[in-house]
Amino acid sequence: MNRKPEGVRCMSKKPPVRRFKPGTVRRLFSYMAEYRVQMIFVVVCILISAAANAAVSLFLQVLIDRYIIPLLGQAHPVFTGLLRAVALMGLLYLTGVVATLFYNRMMVVIEQGTLKKIRDTMFTHMQTLPIRFFDTHTHGDVMSRYTNDTDTLRQAISQSLPQMFAALVSVIAAFCAMLYLSIWLTAFVALFSFLLLKVIRAIVSRSGTFFMKQQDSLGDVNGYIEEMINGQKVVKVFCHEEQAEKEFDKKNDDLCYCSTEANKYGNVTMPVVGNMGYLLYVLLAIVGGAAGIAGVPNLSFTGLHALTIGTIVSFLTLSRAFVNPIGQISLQFNMVVMALAGASRIFDLMDEKSEQDNGYVTLVNAKRENGEIRECGERTGLWAWKHPHGDGTVTYTLLQGDIRFFDVDFGYEANKTVLHDITLYAKPGQKVAFVGATGAGKTTITNLINRFYDIADGKIRYDGININKIRKADLRRSLGMVLQDVNLFTGTVLDNIRYGKLDATDEECIAAAKLANADGFIRMLPQGYRTVLEGDGSGLSQGQRQLISIARAAVADPPVMILDEATSSIDTRTEAIVQKGMDALMKGRTVFVIAHRLSTVQNSDVIMVLEHGRIIERGSHEQLIAQKGRYYQLYMGAFELE
């Protein structure tokens, strides 16, 4: 397999770079608002720490000029005053250390609480998003917002932001202390700092944009990896490994390029600042020493004085305390930019429009009293649509499962219509089957019944009610679905069956499993119904997973059933057995069936043949055979369903 040399793997052309969205910082701090008391405590601790460090540097002048130099040359020096001064300096150091410890520990509480709130909000909002969002975003990219992006936020909140603020306070404290010691030496430092900031700005401006792009590229790579892991069997069956690797290399090259450019400039920041700080240190030592030897008077806030050794030593220490935090600010600034890029991606998800629902008709349990339908709290097996009116009155319509389409047009994209002029009806208790090649629009019709998507033109009525007037949650509660792609969740077999009805008892779940003919193989599992399924039930066969899915729909006991290739993963013998259970499940219900096996739809009341989004034939099995049209050709094997 040909591979690019390692030295040129990151030589991808520059990808476009986007800025993080306005208001990101304000929104981030709004999530931290409930920790304002703790944040005030953090600010106070940072101020104490910075003040203590500046005081230690200032105290060096006093220590040297008042306590050390006077002792030089004495025959019998007394160290009592010096020891007291050293003890006081140690106390100042300890105060700074304790303050730093407290604010770092408090920032962990603020950080974790803020991230928990953000994740809760993000997940809650994600549940409100329409199916269209998940159809247009890779799962890995969405997951990256919960993992990589929140992790960069964690580092920024707990480390970068407090360190930047602490460094800024330290710079201000050190600058004020330097002004107190020597105004003209401080002016020299200010001139040097101006040049230093020019250099830092050039470096940071180059790295910041790439740190932002790095987050997008990381989400793209994660999305691709997740896709390849899910489809690994398909990749191997069709020998797609080399092509998959080429595609991954391309995405990984973009990530490599962005990360390299970001970290190349980001990592060079501290060495540049550190070396320029050492240069300033040397220049100050030379200038200050020469001025002290020459007897140049020192101008400070306290007036004109001689430039003493203690002043020079203290000023040199303060210069390091002034320059180093500038380097810290520039270094942490990159981390903050990366975190804001991650926060921007998180807020992008939060700003996605929730699924719109203007429905006001709700589904309620009902019972008959004196020939009238009345709402009740307990489950009676009878359902009704509760229709409130503007005058305060309420009417009830018995749920019968009468679903009708009138001249429905629909397209997933505005300029591409998938369904054309669909008109159909399903009477209560009827079994309606859709037959047609892949892409004919069968599943799209069921998506419209569920209102996963809203129609562009036409009407859909459910028991005479416009489907747009029914609240989506209530509409979907009246529908049971068994899909071709089975999703099982981590938990016991009982938990997965109970997903269809959360308050179902164990006995109800077992009865549903028996109805779907799943009871036999479930009892043969290591712990029977208590067996824990993991990894989407990968330890089960596709047919067994499908049987559990059917049992899940059975326990929900919905008035209308939608079976989208429900038995496609079951062998013919098992299908015949399951079909009996399915027939029992479908009895008295309106049922929509999508099937490629024509044998599974022969007993349907109405069969509709779709082609290119249009209904070209409709009727019972016998009627369609008699017509000798497309269905007849399919049944006789002249054409194969694709």
C-alpha positions as CSV (number, residue, x, y, z in Angstrom):
1,M,0.0,0.0,0.0
2,N,1.5,3.3,-1.1
3,R,1.8,5.8,1.7
4,K,3.0,9.4,1.8
5,P,6.4,10.0,3.5
6,E,6.0,11.1,7.1
7,G,7.7,14.3,6.4
8,V,5.1,15.5,3.9
9,R,1.9,14.2,5.6
10,C,1.0,17.6,7.0
11,M,1.7,19.6,3.9
12,S,-2.0,20.2,3.2
13,K,-3.2,23.4,1.7
14,K,-4.5,25.9,4.2
15,P,-8.1,25.2,5.1
16,P,-10.5,28.2,5.5
17,V,-10.6,29.6,9.0
18,R,-13.8,30.9,10.7
19,R,-14.1,33.2,13.7
20,F,-16.0,32.2,16.8
21,K,-19.5,33.7,17.0
22,P,-20.1,37.1,18.7
23,G,-21.4,37.0,22.2
24,T,-19.6,33.7,23.0
25,V,-17.7,35.1,26.0
26,R,-20.9,36.8,27.4
27,R,-22.9,33.5,27.1
28,L,-20.1,31.5,28.7
29,F,-20.0,33.8,31.7
30,S,-23.8,33.6,32.0
31,Y,-23.4,29.9,32.8
32,M,-20.9,30.8,35.5
33,A,-23.3,33.5,37.0
34,E,-24.7,31.2,39.7
35,Y,-21.1,30.9,41.1
36,R,-20.7,34.6,41.4
37,V,-19.9,34.3,45.2
38,Q,-17.2,31.8,44.5
39,M,-15.9,33.9,41.7
40,I,-15.6,36.9,44.0
41,F,-13.7,34.7,46.4
42,V,-11.4,33.7,43.6
43,V,-10.8,37.3,42.6
44,V,-10.0,38.2,46.2
45,C,-7.5,35.3,46.5
46,I,-5.8,36.3,43.2
47,L,-5.5,39.9,44.4
48,I,-4.0,38.7,47.7
49,S,-1.6,36.4,45.9
50,A,-0.4,39.1,43.5
51,A,-0.1,41.6,46.3
52,A,1.9,39.1,48.4
53,N,4.3,38.4,45.5
54,A,4.8,42.1,44.8
55,A,5.3,42.8,48.5
56,V,8.0,40.1,48.7
57,S,9.9,41.7,45.8
58,L,9.6,45.2,47.4
59,F,10.7,43.8,50.8
60,L,13.9,42.7,49.2
61,Q,15.1,46.3,49.2
62,V,14.3,46.7,52.9
63,L,15.9,43.4,53.7
64,I,19.2,44.2,51.9
65,D,19.5,47.9,52.7
66,R,18.4,47.8,56.3
67,Y,19.2,44.3,57.6
68,I,22.0,42.8,55.5
69,I,24.3,45.7,54.5
70,P,24.5,47.2,58.0
71,L,25.7,43.8,59.3
72,L,28.6,43.7,56.9
73,G,31.9,44.3,58.6
74,Q,30.6,44.1,62.2
75,A,32.7,42.1,64.6
76,H,29.7,40.9,66.5
77,P,26.6,41.1,64.3
78,V,23.2,40.7,65.8
79,F,20.9,38.7,63.6
80,T,17.7,39.2,65.5
81,G,16.3,41.9,63.2
82,L,17.3,40.0,60.1
83,L,15.6,36.8,61.3
84,R,12.4,38.7,62.0
85,A,12.6,40.2,58.5
86,V,13.2,36.8,57.0
87,A,10.2,35.4,59.0
88,L,8.0,38.2,57.8
89,M,9.1,37.5,54.2
90,G,8.3,33.8,54.7
91,L,4.9,34.8,56.0
92,L,4.3,36.8,52.9
93,Y,5.3,33.9,50.7
94,L,3.0,31.6,52.6
95,T,0.1,34.0,52.2
96,G,0.6,34.0,48.5
97,V,0.8,30.2,48.3
98,V,-2.3,29.7,50.4
99,A,-4.3,32.2,48.4
100,T,-3.2,30.5,45.1
101,L,-4.2,27.1,46.5
102,F,-7.6,28.3,47.6
103,Y,-8.5,29.9,44.3
104,N,-7.3,26.9,42.2
105,R,-9.4,24.6,44.3
106,M,-12.4,26.9,44.0
107,M,-12.0,27.1,40.2
108,V,-12.4,23.3,40.0
109,V,-15.8,23.6,41.6
110,I,-16.8,26.5,39.3
111,E,-15.5,24.7,36.2
112,Q,-17.2,21.3,36.9
113,G,-20.5,23.0,37.9
114,T,-20.4,25.2,34.7
115,L,-19.6,22.3,32.4
116,K,-22.4,20.1,34.0
117,K,-24.8,22.9,33.4
118,I,-23.6,23.4,29.8
119,R,-23.8,19.6,29.0
120,D,-27.3,19.4,30.6
121,T,-28.5,22.3,28.5
122,M,-26.9,21.0,25.4
123,F,-28.4,17.5,25.8
124,T,-31.8,18.8,26.7
125,H,-31.8,21.1,23.7
126,M,-30.6,18.3,21.5
127,Q,-33.7,16.3,22.4
128,T,-35.8,19.1,20.9
129,L,-34.0,19.1,17.5
130,P,-35.7,17.8,14.4
131,I,-34.7,14.6,12.6
132,R,-33.3,16.8,9.8
133,F,-30.4,18.0,12.1
134,F,-29.2,14.4,12.7
135,D,-29.6,13.6,9.1
136,T,-27.2,16.4,8.2
137,H,-24.6,16.2,11.0
138,T,-22.3,13.2,11.6
139,H,-22.7,11.6,15.0
140,G,-19.0,11.9,15.6
141,D,-19.0,15.7,15.1
142,V,-21.9,16.0,17.5
143,M,-20.1,13.8,20.0
144,S,-17.0,15.9,19.6
145,R,-18.9,18.9,21.1
146,Y,-19.6,16.9,24.2
147,T,-16.0,15.7,24.6
148,N,-13.3,17.7,22.9
149,D,-15.0,21.0,23.0
150,T,-16.1,20.7,26.6
151,D,-12.6,19.6,27.5
152,T,-11.1,22.7,26.1
153,L,-13.7,24.7,28.0
154,R,-12.7,22.8,31.2
155,Q,-9.0,23.8,30.8
156,A,-9.9,27.4,30.0
157,I,-12.2,27.8,33.0
158,S,-10.1,26.0,35.5
159,Q,-6.6,27.1,34.3
160,S,-6.4,29.6,31.5
161,L,-8.9,32.3,32.6
162,P,-7.8,32.4,36.3
163,Q,-4.1,32.3,35.2
164,M,-4.7,35.1,32.7
165,F,-6.4,37.2,35.4
166,A,-3.8,36.4,38.0
167,A,-1.0,37.2,35.5
168,L,-2.7,40.5,34.6
169,V,-3.0,41.5,38.3
170,S,0.6,40.5,38.8
171,V,1.8,42.7,35.9
172,I,-0.1,45.6,37.3
173,A,1.1,45.0,40.9
174,A,4.7,44.6,39.6
175,F,4.5,47.7,37.5
176,C,3.2,49.8,40.5
177,A,5.9,48.4,42.7
178,M,8.6,49.3,40.1
179,L,7.2,52.8,39.9
180,Y,7.5,53.0,43.7
181,L,11.2,52.0,43.5
182,S,12.4,53.9,40.4
183,I,10.4,55.9,37.8
184,W,13.2,56.2,35.2
185,L,14.1,52.5,35.4
186,T,10.3,51.7,35.0
187,A,10.2,53.9,31.9
188,F,13.0,51.8,30.5
189,V,11.0,48.7,31.2
190,A,7.9,50.2,29.6
191,L,9.8,51.0,26.4
192,F,11.2,47.4,26.3
193,S,7.7,46.0,27.0
194,F,6.3,47.9,24.0
195,L,8.7,46.1,21.8
196,L,7.9,42.8,23.5
197,L,4.2,43.2,23.0
198,K,4.7,43.8,19.3
199,V,6.5,40.5,19.0
200,I,3.9,38.6,21.1
201,R,1.1,40.1,19.0
202,A,2.7,38.9,15.8
203,I,3.0,35.3,17.2
204,V,-0.4,35.1,18.9
205,S,-2.3,36.5,15.9
206,R,-0.9,33.6,13.8
207,S,-1.7,30.9,16.2
208,G,-5.1,32.0,17.4
209,T,-6.9,31.4,14.1
210,F,-5.5,28.0,13.7
211,F,-6.4,26.9,17.2
212,M,-10.0,27.7,16.3
213,K,-9.8,25.8,13.0
214,Q,-8.2,22.9,14.9
215,Q,-11.5,22.3,16.8
216,D,-13.5,22.1,13.6
217,S,-11.0,19.7,12.0
218,L,-11.0,17.6,15.2
219,G,-14.8,17.3,15.0
220,D,-14.6,16.3,11.3
221,V,-12.0,13.6,12.1
222,N,-14.0,12.2,15.0
223,G,-17.1,12.1,12.8
224,Y,-15.3,10.1,10.1
225,I,-13.8,7.7,12.6
226,E,-17.2,7.1,14.2
227,E,-18.7,6.4,10.7
228,M,-15.9,4.0,9.8
229,I,-16.2,2.1,13.1
230,N,-19.9,1.6,12.6
231,G,-19.4,0.5,9.0
232,Q,-16.3,-1.6,9.5
233,K,-17.9,-4.8,8.3
234,V,-19.0,-3.1,5.1
235,V,-15.5,-1.6,4.6
236,K,-13.9,-5.0,4.9
237,V,-16.5,-6.8,2.7
238,F,-16.0,-4.4,-0.1
239,C,-12.2,-4.1,0.4
240,H,-12.6,-0.4,0.9
241,E,-9.7,-0.1,3.4
242,E,-7.4,1.7,1.1
243,Q,-10.0,4.3,0.0
244,A,-11.1,4.8,3.6
245,E,-7.5,5.4,4.6
246,K,-7.0,7.9,1.8
247,E,-10.1,9.8,3.0
248,F,-8.9,9.7,6.6
249,D,-5.4,10.8,5.6
250,K,-7.0,13.9,3.9
251,K,-9.0,14.8,7.0
252,N,-6.1,14.0,9.3
253,D,-3.7,16.1,7.2
254,D,-6.0,19.1,7.6
255,L,-6.1,18.5,11.4
256,C,-2.3,18.0,11.4
257,Y,-1.7,21.2,9.5
258,C,-4.0,23.3,11.8
259,S,-2.5,21.7,15.0
260,T,1.0,22.1,13.7
261,E,0.6,25.8,12.8
262,A,-1.3,26.6,16.0
263,N,1.2,24.8,18.3
264,K,4.2,25.9,16.3
265,Y,3.5,29.6,17.2
266,G,1.9,28.8,20.5
267,N,4.8,26.8,21.8
268,V,7.4,29.4,20.8
269,T,5.6,32.2,22.7
270,M,7.0,31.4,26.2
271,P,10.7,30.8,25.0
272,V,10.6,34.1,23.1
273,V,9.1,36.0,26.1
274,G,11.4,34.2,28.5
275,N,14.6,35.0,26.6
276,M,13.5,38.6,26.1
277,G,12.9,38.8,29.8
278,Y,16.4,37.6,30.5
279,L,17.6,40.2,28.0
280,L,15.7,42.9,30.0
281,Y,17.2,41.5,33.2
282,V,20.7,41.8,31.9
283,L,20.1,45.3,30.5
284,L,18.6,46.5,33.8
285,A,21.5,45.0,35.7
286,I,24.0,46.9,33.4
287,V,22.1,50.2,33.4
288,G,21.2,50.1,37.1
289,G,24.7,49.0,38.1
290,A,26.3,51.7,36.0
291,A,23.9,54.4,37.4
292,G,24.6,53.2,40.9
293,I,28.3,53.3,40.5
294,A,28.1,56.7,38.8
295,G,26.0,58.0,41.7
296,V,23.0,59.0,39.5
297,P,20.2,59.9,41.8
298,N,17.1,57.7,41.7
299,L,13.6,59.3,41.2
300,S,10.8,57.4,43.0
301,F,7.5,58.2,44.5
302,T,9.2,59.1,47.7
303,G,11.5,61.6,46.0
304,L,15.2,61.7,45.0
305,H,17.4,59.2,46.7
306,A,20.6,57.3,46.0
307,L,20.3,54.2,43.8
308,T,21.2,51.5,46.4
309,I,22.1,47.8,45.8
310,G,18.8,46.8,47.5
311,T,16.8,49.0,45.1
312,I,18.6,47.4,42.1
313,V,18.2,43.8,43.3
314,S,14.5,44.4,44.2
315,F,13.9,46.0,40.8
316,L,15.5,43.1,39.0
317,T,13.3,40.7,40.8
318,L,10.2,42.8,39.9
319,S,11.3,42.9,36.3
320,R,11.0,39.1,36.2
321,A,7.7,39.3,38.0
322,F,6.6,41.8,35.3
323,V,7.7,40.0,32.2
324,N,6.9,36.4,33.0
325,P,3.2,37.0,33.5
326,I,3.1,38.8,30.1
327,G,4.3,35.5,28.6
328,Q,1.7,33.6,30.6
329,I,-1.0,35.9,29.3
330,S,0.1,35.4,25.7
331,L,0.4,31.6,26.2
332,Q,-3.0,31.2,27.9
333,F,-4.6,33.5,25.4
334,N,-4.2,30.8,22.8
335,M,-5.9,28.3,25.1
336,V,-8.7,30.7,25.6
337,V,-9.1,31.2,21.9
338,M,-9.3,27.5,21.4
339,A,-11.8,27.2,24.2
340,L,-13.9,29.9,22.7
341,A,-13.8,28.1,19.4
342,G,-15.1,25.0,21.2
343,A,-17.7,27.1,23.1
344,S,-18.8,28.6,19.8
345,R,-19.4,25.0,18.4
346,I,-21.3,24.1,21.5
347,F,-23.5,27.3,21.2
348,D,-24.0,26.5,17.5
349,L,-25.7,23.3,18.5
350,M,-27.7,25.2,21.2
351,D,-28.7,27.8,18.6
352,E,-30.1,25.2,16.2
353,K,-33.8,25.7,15.9
354,S,-35.9,23.3,18.0
355,E,-38.5,21.2,16.3
356,Q,-41.5,23.5,15.8
357,D,-44.8,22.2,17.1
358,N,-48.0,24.4,16.9
359,G,-50.3,21.5,17.6
360,Y,-52.9,21.8,20.3
361,V,-54.9,18.6,20.0
362,T,-53.8,16.1,22.6
363,L,-54.2,12.3,23.1
364,V,-56.0,11.2,26.3
365,N,-57.3,8.0,27.8
366,A,-61.0,7.8,27.4
367,K,-64.1,5.8,28.4
368,R,-67.7,5.8,27.3
369,E,-70.4,7.0,29.7
370,N,-74.0,7.2,28.7
371,G,-72.9,7.1,25.0
372,E,-70.5,10.0,25.4
373,I,-66.7,9.9,25.3
374,R,-65.1,11.2,28.5
375,E,-61.5,11.7,29.5
376,C,-60.1,9.5,32.3
377,G,-56.8,9.1,34.1
378,E,-56.4,5.3,33.9
379,R,-55.5,3.4,30.8
380,T,-58.6,1.8,29.4
381,G,-57.5,0.8,25.9
382,L,-59.7,3.5,24.5
383,W,-58.1,6.7,23.2
384,A,-59.5,10.0,22.2
385,W,-58.3,13.3,20.7
386,K,-58.9,16.2,23.0
387,H,-59.7,19.3,20.9
388,P,-59.9,22.6,22.9
389,H,-61.8,25.5,21.3
390,G,-61.4,29.2,21.6
391,D,-64.6,29.6,23.6
392,G,-63.2,27.3,26.4
393,T,-65.2,24.2,25.4
394,V,-63.6,20.9,24.7
395,T,-64.6,18.2,22.3
396,Y,-63.4,14.6,22.1
397,T,-62.9,12.6,18.9
398,L,-62.4,8.8,19.3
399,L,-59.1,7.6,18.0
400,Q,-59.9,5.1,15.3
401,G,-56.7,5.2,13.2
402,D,-58.3,6.7,10.1
403,I,-55.3,8.3,8.2
404,R,-55.7,10.0,4.8
405,F,-53.4,11.9,2.5
406,F,-54.7,14.5,0.1
407,D,-52.5,15.7,-2.8
408,V,-49.3,15.6,-0.7
409,D,-46.0,16.9,-2.2
410,F,-42.8,16.7,-0.3
411,G,-39.1,17.1,-0.7
412,Y,-36.2,16.8,1.8
413,E,-34.6,19.7,-0.1
414,A,-36.5,22.7,-1.4
415,N,-35.7,22.2,-5.1
416,K,-36.0,18.4,-5.1
417,T,-39.5,16.8,-4.7
418,V,-39.5,13.2,-3.5
419,L,-43.3,12.6,-3.3
420,H,-45.7,13.8,-6.0
421,D,-49.4,14.2,-5.5
422,I,-49.8,11.4,-3.0
423,T,-53.5,10.6,-2.2
424,L,-54.3,7.6,-0.1
425,Y,-56.5,6.5,2.8
426,A,-56.2,3.9,5.5
427,K,-59.5,3.0,7.2
428,P,-59.6,2.0,10.8
429,G,-58.3,-1.5,11.2
430,Q,-57.0,-1.8,7.7
431,K,-53.5,-3.1,6.8
432,V,-52.0,-0.9,4.1
433,A,-48.8,-2.0,2.4
434,F,-46.3,0.0,0.4
435,V,-44.3,-1.8,-2.3
436,G,-41.7,-0.3,-4.6
437,A,-38.0,-0.1,-5.3
438,T,-35.5,1.6,-3.0
439,G,-36.0,5.4,-3.2
440,A,-39.6,5.1,-4.4
441,G,-40.7,7.1,-1.3
442,K,-42.1,4.3,1.0
443,T,-40.3,5.3,4.2
444,T,-40.8,9.0,3.4
445,I,-44.6,8.5,3.7
446,T,-44.1,7.0,7.2
447,N,-41.8,9.9,8.1
448,L,-44.6,12.3,7.2
449,I,-47.2,10.4,9.3
450,N,-44.9,10.8,12.3
451,R,-44.2,14.4,11.4
452,F,-40.5,13.9,11.4
453,Y,-40.8,16.2,8.4
454,D,-43.7,18.6,7.5
455,I,-45.2,18.5,4.0
456,A,-44.7,21.2,1.4
457,D,-48.2,20.9,-0.1
458,G,-51.4,19.0,0.5
459,K,-53.0,17.7,3.7
460,I,-52.8,14.8,6.0
461,R,-55.7,14.0,8.2
462,Y,-55.8,11.7,11.2
463,D,-59.4,10.8,12.3
464,G,-60.5,13.9,10.4
465,I,-58.1,16.2,12.2
466,N,-55.4,18.0,10.3
467,I,-52.2,16.4,11.4
468,N,-50.5,19.8,11.9
469,K,-53.0,20.5,14.7
470,I,-52.0,17.4,16.7
471,R,-49.2,17.9,19.2
472,K,-46.2,15.9,17.9
473,A,-45.6,14.0,21.2
474,D,-49.2,12.9,21.3
475,L,-49.2,12.0,17.6
476,R,-46.2,9.8,18.0
477,R,-47.6,8.3,21.2
478,S,-50.4,6.9,19.1
479,L,-48.0,5.3,16.6
480,G,-45.9,2.2,17.1
481,M,-42.9,1.7,14.8
482,V,-40.7,-1.3,14.1
483,L,-37.8,-0.2,11.9
484,Q,-35.4,-2.1,9.7
485,D,-32.5,-0.7,11.6
486,V,-32.8,-1.8,15.2
487,N,-31.4,0.3,18.0
488,L,-30.9,-1.5,21.3
489,F,-29.6,0.4,24.4
490,T,-27.3,-0.6,27.2
491,G,-29.4,-2.4,29.8
492,T,-31.3,-5.6,30.4
493,V,-33.5,-7.2,27.8
494,L,-36.5,-6.2,30.0
495,D,-35.3,-2.6,29.9
496,N,-35.1,-2.6,26.1
497,I,-38.6,-4.0,25.8
498,R,-39.9,-1.6,28.4
499,Y,-38.6,1.3,26.3
500,G,-41.9,1.1,24.4
501,K,-43.9,1.7,27.6
502,L,-41.8,3.0,30.6
503,D,-44.5,2.0,33.2
504,A,-44.9,-1.5,31.8
505,T,-44.6,-4.4,34.4
506,D,-42.3,-7.3,33.9
507,E,-45.3,-9.5,33.1
508,E,-46.4,-7.1,30.4
509,C,-42.9,-7.1,28.9
510,I,-42.8,-10.9,28.9
511,A,-46.3,-11.2,27.4
512,A,-45.1,-8.8,24.6
513,A,-42.0,-10.9,24.0
514,K,-44.2,-14.0,23.7
515,L,-46.5,-12.2,21.2
516,A,-43.4,-11.4,19.1
517,N,-42.1,-15.0,19.5
518,A,-39.0,-13.6,21.3
519,D,-39.6,-15.4,24.6
520,G,-37.9,-18.7,23.5
521,F,-34.4,-17.3,22.7
522,I,-34.5,-14.7,25.5
523,R,-34.9,-17.5,28.1
524,M,-31.9,-19.2,26.6
525,L,-29.7,-16.1,27.3
526,P,-27.3,-16.4,30.3
527,Q,-29.6,-14.4,32.6
528,G,-32.7,-14.6,30.6
529,Y,-34.7,-11.4,30.6
530,R,-32.1,-9.9,33.1
531,T,-29.3,-10.3,30.6
532,V,-27.5,-7.0,30.1
533,L,-27.1,-6.0,26.4
534,E,-24.2,-3.8,25.4
535,G,-22.8,-2.4,22.2
536,D,-26.3,-2.1,20.6
537,G,-26.9,-5.8,21.3
538,S,-24.0,-6.9,19.2
539,G,-24.0,-10.3,20.9
540,L,-27.4,-11.2,19.4
541,S,-28.1,-12.1,15.8
542,Q,-29.8,-9.5,13.6
543,G,-33.0,-11.5,13.8
544,Q,-33.0,-11.7,17.6
545,R,-32.4,-8.0,17.8
546,Q,-35.4,-7.4,15.5
547,L,-37.6,-9.7,17.6
548,I,-36.8,-7.6,20.7
549,S,-37.7,-4.5,18.6
550,I,-41.1,-6.0,17.7
551,A,-41.7,-6.9,21.4
552,R,-40.9,-3.2,22.3
553,A,-43.6,-2.1,19.9
554,A,-46.0,-4.7,21.2
555,V,-45.7,-3.6,24.8
556,A,-46.5,0.0,23.8
557,D,-49.9,-1.3,22.5
558,P,-50.4,1.7,20.1
559,P,-53.6,2.2,18.0
560,V,-51.6,2.5,14.8
561,M,-48.6,0.4,13.8
562,I,-45.9,1.2,11.2
563,L,-43.7,-1.7,10.1
564,D,-40.8,-0.6,8.0
565,E,-39.2,-3.8,6.8
566,A,-39.9,-5.3,10.2
567,T,-39.2,-8.9,9.3
568,S,-36.4,-8.2,6.7
569,S,-33.7,-9.6,9.1
570,I,-35.6,-12.8,10.0
571,D,-35.3,-16.0,8.2
572,T,-38.3,-17.4,6.3
573,R,-39.2,-20.0,8.9
574,T,-39.0,-17.6,11.8
575,E,-40.9,-15.0,9.8
576,A,-43.8,-17.4,9.4
577,I,-44.0,-17.9,13.2
578,V,-43.5,-14.2,13.9
579,Q,-46.1,-13.2,11.4
580,K,-48.7,-15.0,13.5
581,G,-47.7,-12.9,16.5
582,M,-47.6,-9.8,14.3
583,D,-51.1,-10.6,13.0
584,A,-52.3,-10.8,16.6
585,L,-50.5,-7.5,17.3
586,M,-52.1,-5.9,14.3
587,K,-55.7,-7.0,15.0
588,G,-58.0,-4.1,15.3
589,R,-55.3,-1.6,14.5
590,T,-54.5,0.4,11.4
591,V,-51.2,-0.9,10.1
592,F,-48.8,0.5,7.5
593,V,-46.4,-2.1,6.1
594,I,-43.2,-1.5,4.0
595,A,-41.8,-4.7,2.6
596,H,-39.6,-6.0,-0.1
597,R,-40.8,-9.5,0.3
598,L,-44.1,-9.6,-1.5
599,S,-45.1,-12.7,0.5
600,T,-45.4,-10.6,3.6
601,V,-48.0,-8.2,2.1
602,Q,-50.3,-10.6,0.3
603,N,-52.9,-10.5,3.2
604,S,-52.9,-6.7,3.2
605,D,-56.3,-4.9,2.6
606,V,-54.7,-2.5,0.3
607,I,-51.3,-2.7,-1.5
608,M,-49.9,0.5,-3.1
609,V,-47.1,0.3,-5.6
610,L,-44.8,3.4,-5.6
611,E,-42.4,4.4,-8.3
612,H,-40.4,7.6,-8.3
613,G,-42.5,9.1,-5.6
614,R,-45.9,8.4,-7.2
615,I,-48.6,5.8,-6.5
616,I,-48.9,3.9,-9.8
617,E,-51.1,1.1,-8.7
618,R,-53.4,0.3,-5.7
619,G,-55.7,-2.5,-4.7
620,S,-55.7,-5.9,-3.0
621,H,-53.3,-8.7,-3.9
622,E,-55.9,-10.4,-6.1
623,Q,-56.9,-7.2,-7.8
624,L,-53.4,-6.2,-8.6
625,I,-52.6,-9.7,-9.9
626,A,-55.6,-9.5,-12.2
627,Q,-54.5,-6.1,-13.5
628,K,-51.2,-7.7,-14.7
629,G,-49.4,-4.4,-14.1
630,R,-46.2,-3.6,-12.3
631,Y,-47.2,-5.5,-9.2
632,Y,-48.0,-8.6,-11.3
633,Q,-44.5,-8.3,-12.9
634,L,-42.8,-8.0,-9.6
635,Y,-44.8,-11.0,-8.1
636,M,-44.0,-13.2,-11.1
637,G,-40.3,-12.2,-10.9
638,A,-40.2,-10.3,-14.2
639,F,-38.7,-7.4,-12.2
640,E,-36.7,-7.4,-9.0
641,L,-37.2,-4.9,-6.2
642,E,-33.9,-3.1,-5.6
